[in-house]
Amino acid sequence: MCNNEYKNFFAKNWSEEKKILNEFIKYIGKIKNPILLSYSGVGFDKNVLYYALKRYELESEYFLNLPHFDLCSILKKNFIFPIKGYGLKEVGKYLGYGFKSDYFDGLYVAMQYLRCQRTGEKLPKEIFNYIKDDVYSMDYIIRELKTKRNDIKDLDY
């Protein structure tokens, strides 16, 4: 999401992956001072994208050198919440975000994507809604925490 504009980069099949990754890099390149934000706690998203870009020889070093924040890692280092874990849905729900689906998680979505790549089936619309919900929930979490704590400087994006 950039300037509240949500843009989805999705390859319908493996042969489209290089084209979609190239479009993603071009999109980022048009943004003044881009900052990448993800939510995993272990750098999963950054690593997956980096190695995909590297595999296709598409500006992987440019991508790697962009400022990237893993919101989960930031929250773990700076906040204690009265919840069981730091999963995006747990933190988002605690702060008041209304997720549209309680039944999907990242692993399920990844497995559905792989299944559809293998079979040629279309991904269900609910998967795209789940992904969009994840993006908007991260923005919501940041805005909520900023209203509760004025000293959060690292989350300016």
C-alpha positions in Angstrom: 0.0 0.0 0.0 1.4 3.4 -0.9 -0.4 6.6 -0.1 -3.5 4.6 0.9 -3.5 3.0 -2.6 -3.7 -0.8 -2.4 -2.0 -2.6 -5.4 -1.9 -6.3 -5.8 0.9 -8.0 -7.6 -0.2 -11.6 -8.5 1.1 -14.1 -11.0 -1.7 -16.3 -12.3 0.9 -19.0 -13.1 4.6 -19.6 -12.8 5.4 -18.3 -16.3 4.0 -14.9 -15.2 6.1 -14.6 -12.1 9.1 -12.8 -13.7 6.8 -10.3 -15.4 4.9 -9.6 -12.1 8.1 -9.2 -10.1 9.5 -6.8 -12.7 6.2 -4.8 -12.5 6.6 -4.7 -8.7 10.2 -3.4 -8.9 9.1 -0.7 -11.4 6.3 0.3 -9.1 8.6 0.7 -6.1 11.1 2.6 -8.3 8.4 5.3 -9.0 7.9 5.9 -5.3 10.0 8.7 -3.7 11.9 7.1 -0.7 10.1 3.8 -0.6 9.8 1.9 2.7 8.8 -1.7 2.7 6.7 -3.1 5.5 5.9 -6.7 6.2 4.7 -8.9 9.1 6.4 -12.2 9.9 8.9 -11.8 12.7 11.6 -13.7 10.8 12.0 -11.7 7.5 10.1 -14.2 5.5 8.5 -11.9 3.0 11.7 -10.0 2.3 13.7 -13.2 1.8 11.1 -14.8 -0.5 11.0 -11.7 -2.7 14.8 -11.2 -2.6 15.5 -14.8 -3.8 12.7 -14.6 -6.4 14.2 -11.4 -7.8 17.7 -12.9 -7.7 16.5 -16.1 -9.5 15.2 -13.9 -12.4 18.1 -11.5 -12.2 15.8 -8.6 -11.5 17.4 -5.9 -9.3 17.6 -8.0 -6.2 20.3 -5.9 -4.7 18.2 -2.7 -5.2 15.3 -4.4 -3.4 17.6 -5.7 -0.6 19.0 -2.2 0.0 15.6 -0.5 0.4 14.5 0.3 4.0 12.4 -2.6 5.2 10.6 -3.0 8.5 9.1 -6.2 9.8 6.3 -4.9 11.9 6.1 -8.1 14.0 9.7 -7.7 15.0 9.3 -4.1 15.9 6.2 -4.9 18.1 8.1 -7.8 19.8 11.0 -5.5 20.7 8.9 -2.5 21.8 5.5 -3.6 23.1 4.0 -6.1 25.6 0.4 -6.9 24.9 -1.9 -8.9 27.1 -2.4 -11.6 24.4 -0.9 -15.0 23.7 1.3 -14.1 20.8 2.3 -11.5 18.2 0.5 -12.9 15.2 -1.0 -10.2 13.0 -4.6 -11.3 13.7 -4.0 -11.4 17.5 -2.4 -7.9 17.6 -4.8 -6.5 15.1 -7.9 -7.8 17.0 -6.5 -6.6 20.3 -6.1 -3.1 18.9 -9.7 -3.2 17.4 -9.2 -4.1 13.8 -12.2 -6.0 12.4 -10.8 -8.8 10.2 -13.2 -10.1 7.6 -12.1 -13.7 8.0 -10.9 -15.6 11.1 -10.3 -18.8 9.1 -7.3 -18.0 6.9 -3.7 -17.7 7.8 -0.5 -17.2 5.8 0.3 -20.9 5.6 -3.2 -21.7 4.3 -3.0 -18.9 1.7 0.5 -20.0 0.5 -0.7 -23.6 0.2 -3.8 -22.5 -1.8 -1.6 -20.5 -4.1 0.7 -23.5 -4.7 -2.3 -25.7 -5.3 -3.8 -23.4 -7.8 -0.4 -23.0 -9.6 -0.2 -26.8 -9.8 -3.8 -27.4 -10.9 -4.5 -24.2 -13.0 -7.6 -23.4 -10.8 -8.3 -19.7 -9.9 -7.6 -18.6 -6.4 -10.8 -18.0 -4.5 -11.7 -14.3 -4.1 -11.6 -14.8 -0.3 -7.8 -15.2 -0.5 -7.4 -11.8 -2.1 -9.7 -10.3 0.5 -7.5 -12.0 3.2 -4.3 -10.5 1.7 -5.9 -7.0 1.4 -7.1 -7.3 5.0 -3.5 -8.1 6.2 -2.2 -5.0 4.4 -4.9 -2.7 5.9 -4.5 -4.2 9.3 -0.8 -3.4 9.4 -1.6 0.2 8.6 -4.4 0.2 11.3 -2.0 -1.2 13.9 0.6 1.5 13.2 -2.0 4.3 13.3 -3.5 2.9 16.6 -0.1 2.7 18.2 0.8 6.2 17.1 -2.3 7.6 18.7 -1.4 5.8 21.9 2.3 6.6 22.0 3.8 9.7 20.5 7.3 8.4 20.7 7.1 5.9 17.9 9.4 7.3 15.3 10.6 4.2 13.5 7.1 3.5 12.2 6.9 6.6 10.1 6.3 5.5 6.5 
